[in-house]
């Protein structure tokens, strides 16, 4: 018991064999829960992925997940609140909903994972919708098993003036990462920089795109952002930094050093010009299956470096994702590889749908 709250542990295998959920109830009526901490078993509009112990265990864990959902969650009253570990954008489940909480009743009505009565059909669906495994997951499992390094404080990041920062780039002392958002990055950046915007999802996309053993050279929107940005990197195990550019791009410009640019194209302009463009969709396979721009080529952004030869470097290329964030990662990868006519699409898929422009696939004709 915690004060007036009774916490009851329940075994909920599926995401892992040992997974636990926790029912919360008032102490004066402990058998009538008002909430459940679902961990990685039940999400808003989704459920936990059953594949992280390897292909040999995926079917078994998917079947356990089915029974957890049916024999535990669906037997709870509709009013019970659910508090999951993850929200939208997390690779821990397929298409997790945007809300941070929900109720059993709402999920009973709208969650696709709770619509199956047959374990075989559920297993086929669950294994067919899981997102790709992020690059950082194996490292994360090791850290979680042995415990993280005790940092005491955030890692110290050397402050480098433009000339020293330029020399660090030339000497390859770190991977150059620009954490400004897409429009600022597109307007002017250091040639060769990888753009991973400094929103909360930086932690996830750093995990997809970077090697934790290689130090990072940081470009910030403002020097005041340093602690916040470093904290986002640390969350997924990135603790090595070669330095940050003091004064940011304003100081770089004032020093007379070179700039690269990436164009920005609205969805309306893309619709008008798409017949003359190579259109690249860098969303996940699950997003692609649910609908896409007509004629688009699909390469999930973490696979782009290994599949770049599928694209024509000499053809004008527009890149889109869900919002423009991942497309900016992709264009920053393509730009140094000889894609001279290159555009990011701000708003991307969401803006395209809101503008009611043509789509194909599950959401279209």
C-alpha positions in Angstrom: 0.0 0.0 0.0 1.0 3.6 -0.7 -0.9 5.9 1.5 -4.5 5.4 0.6 -3.8 3.5 -2.6 -3.6 -0.3 -2.9 -1.3 -1.6 -5.6 -1.8 -5.1 -6.9 0.8 -6.7 -9.2 -0.5 -8.9 -12.0 1.5 -11.1 -14.3 0.9 -10.0 -17.9 3.2 -12.0 -20.2 3.4 -11.2 -23.9 5.8 -8.3 -24.5 8.2 -10.3 -22.4 7.6 -13.6 -20.4 8.0 -11.8 -17.1 6.0 -8.6 -17.8 3.9 -7.2 -14.9 1.0 -4.7 -14.7 -0.2 -3.0 -11.6 -3.8 -2.3 -10.6 -4.5 0.8 -8.5 -7.4 1.0 -6.1 -8.5 3.0 -3.0 -7.6 1.2 0.2 -11.2 1.1 1.5 -12.3 -0.9 -1.6 -9.2 -2.7 -2.9 -11.1 -5.0 -5.2 -12.5 -2.2 -7.3 -9.5 -0.7 -9.3 -9.7 2.7 -10.8 -6.5 2.5 -12.9 -3.9 0.1 -14.2 -0.3 0.7 -15.0 0.0 -1.3 -18.2 3.7 -1.0 -18.8 4.5 -2.3 -22.3 1.5 -4.7 -22.6 -1.4 -2.4 -23.5 -1.0 1.0 -25.1 -3.5 3.6 -26.4 -4.7 2.0 -29.7 -2.0 -0.6 -29.6 -0.3 -3.4 -27.7 3.3 -4.3 -26.8 5.5 -5.9 -29.5 6.1 -9.6 -28.8 9.3 -10.0 -30.9 12.2 -8.6 -28.9 13.5 -11.9 -27.6 14.1 -13.1 -31.1 12.2 -14.8 -33.9 12.2 -18.1 -32.1 10.0 -16.7 -29.2 7.8 -14.3 -31.1 4.9 -16.7 -31.8 4.8 -18.0 -28.3 4.9 -14.5 -26.8 2.2 -13.3 -29.2 -0.1 -16.0 -28.0 0.6 -15.1 -24.4 -0.1 -11.5 -25.3 -3.5 -12.6 -26.7 -4.4 -14.3 -23.4 -3.2 -11.3 -21.4 -5.4 -9.0 -23.3 -8.5 -11.3 -23.2 -8.1 -12.9 -19.8 -7.0 -9.8 -17.9 -7.5 -6.4 -19.5 -10.9 -7.2 -21.2 -12.3 -8.4 -17.9 -11.6 -5.1 -16.2 -14.5 -2.6 -15.9 -14.8 0.1 -18.6 -14.1 3.0 -16.2 -10.6 1.7 -15.4 -8.0 4.2 -16.6 -4.9 2.8 -18.4 -1.5 4.4 -18.0 1.0 2.9 -20.4 4.8 3.3 -20.6 4.9 4.8 -24.1 3.0 7.1 -26.4 2.9 8.0 -30.1 6.1 7.6 -32.0 7.5 4.9 -29.8 8.7 1.8 -31.6 7.6 -0.4 -28.7 4.2 -0.9 -30.4 2.5 -0.5 -33.7 0.9 2.9 -34.3 0.5 3.9 -30.7 -2.2 6.5 -30.2 -1.4 10.2 -29.4 -3.1 10.4 -26.0 -1.1 9.6 -22.9 -3.9 7.8 -21.1 -7.2 6.0 -22.0 -9.8 3.8 -20.4 -10.5 0.1 -20.7 -13.9 1.0 -22.2 -12.5 3.2 -24.9 -9.8 0.6 -25.8 -12.4 -2.1 -25.9 -14.3 -0.1 -28.5 -11.4 1.2 -30.7 -8.2 -0.8 -30.1 -7.6 -3.2 -33.0 -5.6 -5.6 -30.8 -8.7 -6.1 -28.6 -10.9 -7.1 -31.6 -9.7 -10.7 -32.0 -11.4 -13.8 -30.6 -9.1 -16.2 -32.3 -5.5 -16.6 -31.1 -4.1 -17.6 -34.5 -5.6 -14.6 -36.2 -4.4 -12.3 -33.4 -0.9 -13.7 -33.7 -0.8 -13.2 -37.5 -2.0 -9.6 -37.0 0.4 -8.8 -34.1 3.5 -10.2 -35.9 2.5 -8.5 -39.2 2.1 -5.0 -37.8 5.2 -4.7 -35.5 7.5 -1.8 -36.5 11.2 -2.5 -37.4 13.5 -3.1 -34.4 15.5 0.1 -33.6 19.2 0.0 -33.9 19.7 0.9 -30.3 17.5 -1.9 -28.8 20.4 -4.4 -28.4 22.4 -1.8 -26.5 19.4 -0.8 -24.4 18.8 -4.4 -23.4 22.4 -4.8 -22.1 22.2 -1.5 -20.2 18.9 -2.4 -18.7 20.2 -5.8 -17.6 23.4 -4.6 -15.9 22.3 -1.1 -15.0 23.3 2.2 -16.6 26.6 4.0 -16.1 26.3 6.3 -13.1 27.0 9.8 -14.6 26.6 11.9 -11.5 26.0 14.9 -13.8 25.4 15.3 -17.5 28.4 14.7 -19.7 30.6 17.8 -20.2 30.5 19.1 -23.7 33.5 21.3 -24.8 32.5 24.7 -26.2 34.3 25.1 -29.5 34.4 28.4 -31.4 33.8 28.2 -35.2 37.4 27.8 -36.3 38.1 25.0 -33.7 34.8 23.4 -34.5 35.6 23.4 -38.3 39.0 21.8 -37.5 37.2 19.1 -35.4 34.9 18.3 -38.4 37.9 18.1 -40.7 39.8 15.9 -38.3 36.7 13.6 -37.9 36.7 13.9 -34.2 33.0 13.3 -34.0 29.8 12.8 -36.0 28.3 16.2 -37.0 24.7 16.5 -35.8 22.6 19.6 -36.2 19.7 19.6 -33.7 17.8 22.6 -35.1 14.4 22.0 -36.6 13.8 21.4 -40.2 13.2 24.9 -41.5 16.2 26.4 -39.8 18.4 23.4 -41.0 17.1 23.7 -44.5 17.8 27.4 -44.6 21.5 26.9 -44.0 23.7 24.3 -42.3 27.3 23.0 -42.2 27.9 20.7 -45.2 27.7 17.1 -44.2 25.6 17.6 -41.0 23.0 15.1 -40.0 19.8 16.8 -39.0 18.0 15.3 -35.9 15.7 18.0 -34.6 15.8 18.8 -30.9 12.2 17.7 -30.1 11.6 15.0 -27.4 11.7 12.3 -30.1 15.4 13.1 -30.7 16.2 10.4 -28.2 14.5 7.8 -30.4 16.0 9.0 -33.7 19.5 9.3 -32.3 19.1 5.7 -31.4 18.1 4.8 -34.9 20.7 6.8 -36.7 23.9 7.1 -34.6 26.6 4.8 -33.2 26.8 5.3 -29.4 30.6 4.6 -29.5 31.3 7.6 -31.8 31.5 11.1 -30.2 29.0 13.8 -31.4 29.8 17.3 -32.6 26.7 19.4 -31.9 25.1 22.3 -33.6 22.3 23.9 -31.5 19.6 26.4 -32.1 20.9 28.3 -29.1 23.8 27.8 -26.6 21.1 27.8 -23.9 19.7 24.5 -25.4 22.8 22.5 -24.6 21.7 20.9 -21.3 18.2 20.0 -22.7 19.7 18.5 -25.9 22.4 16.5 -24.1 19.8 15.1 -21.8 17.8 13.9 -24.8 20.9 12.1 -26.1 21.7 10.6 -22.7 18.2 9.0 -22.5 19.2 6.4 -25.1 22.8 5.9 -24.0 24.6 8.6 -26.0 27.2 10.1 -23.5 30.2 10.9 -25.8 30.5 14.4 -27.1 33.4 16.0 -29.0 32.0 19.6 -28.6 29.4 22.0 -29.6 29.5 25.1 -31.9 29.5 28.2 -29.6 27.3 30.9 -31.0 25.6 28.4 -33.4 25.1 29.0 -37.1 25.2 32.8 -36.6 28.8 32.5 -35.4 29.6 30.1 -38.3 28.2 32.5 -40.8 30.1 35.4 -39.3 33.4 33.4 -39.6 32.8 33.1 -43.4 32.6 29.3 -43.5 30.6 27.4 -46.1 26.9 26.7 -46.0 24.7 24.0 -47.6 21.0 24.4 -48.1 18.0 22.2 -48.6 14.8 23.5 -50.2 11.4 23.2 -48.6 8.4 22.4 -50.8 4.7 22.7 -49.8 2.3 19.8 -50.3 0.5 21.9 -52.9 3.6 22.6 -54.9 4.5 18.9 -54.6 1.1 17.9 -56.0 1.6 20.2 -59.0 5.1 19.0 -59.7 5.1 15.4 -58.7 5.1 14.0 -62.2 8.6 15.5 -62.8 10.0 14.5 -59.4 11.3 11.5 -57.7 9.1 11.3 -54.6 10.6 9.4 -51.6 8.5 8.2 -48.6 10.7 7.6 -45.6 8.0 6.5 -43.1 7.9 3.1 -41.5 6.5 0.1 -43.4 3.3 0.1 -41.4 2.6 3.8 -42.2 3.4 3.1 -45.9 0.8 0.3 -46.0 -1.9 2.5 -44.6 -1.7 5.0 -47.5 0.9 7.0 -49.5 1.4 9.6 -52.2 0.8 8.2 -55.7 4.0 7.0 -57.4 6.2 7.4 -54.3 9.2 5.2 -53.7 9.5 3.8 -50.1 12.7 3.5 -48.1 12.4 3.6 -44.3 14.8 6.4 -43.2 17.1 4.1 -41.0 17.6 2.0 -44.2 18.4 4.9 -46.4 22.2 4.7 -46.3 22.1 1.0 -47.4 19.5 1.5 -50.1 20.5 4.8 -51.7 21.3 3.1 -55.0 17.6 2.5 -55.5 17.3 6.3 -56.2 18.4 8.4 -59.1 20.9 11.1 -57.9 20.3 13.1 -61.0 16.6 13.4 -60.7 15.0 16.2 -58.6 13.8 14.6 -55.4 11.1 15.5 -52.8 11.1 13.6 -49.5 8.2 13.3 -47.1 7.4 11.4 -43.9 4.6 12.0 -41.4 5.3 15.6 -40.4 8.6 16.5 -42.1 10.9 15.6 -39.1 12.1 12.3 -40.5 12.2 13.7 -44.1 14.7 16.3 -42.8 16.9 13.5 -41.4 16.6 11.8 -44.8 17.5 14.9 -46.9 20.5 15.6 -44.7 21.7 12.1 -45.5 21.0 12.5 -49.3 22.5 16.0 -49.7 26.2 15.0 -49.3 25.7 12.0 -51.6 25.2 14.1 -54.7 21.4 14.7 -54.7 21.7 18.3 -55.8 18.0 19.1 -56.4 16.5 18.1 -53.1 13.4 19.2 -51.2 12.0 18.4 -47.8 8.2 18.6 -47.5 7.1 20.3 -44.2 3.8 18.9 -42.9 4.4 15.9 -45.2 1.7 13.2 -45.0 -0.5 14.9 -42.4 -0.5 18.1 -44.4 -1.2 16.2 -47.7 -4.2 14.5 -46.1 -5.6 17.7 -44.6 -5.3 19.3 -48.0 -7.4 16.4 -49.4 -4.8 15.7 -52.1 -4.8 12.3 -54.0 -3.5 9.2 -52.1 -3.2 5.5 -52.9 -3.2 2.5 -50.7 -5.4 1.5 -47.7 -6.6 5.1 -47.2 -7.1 5.8 -50.9 -8.6 4.2 -53.9 
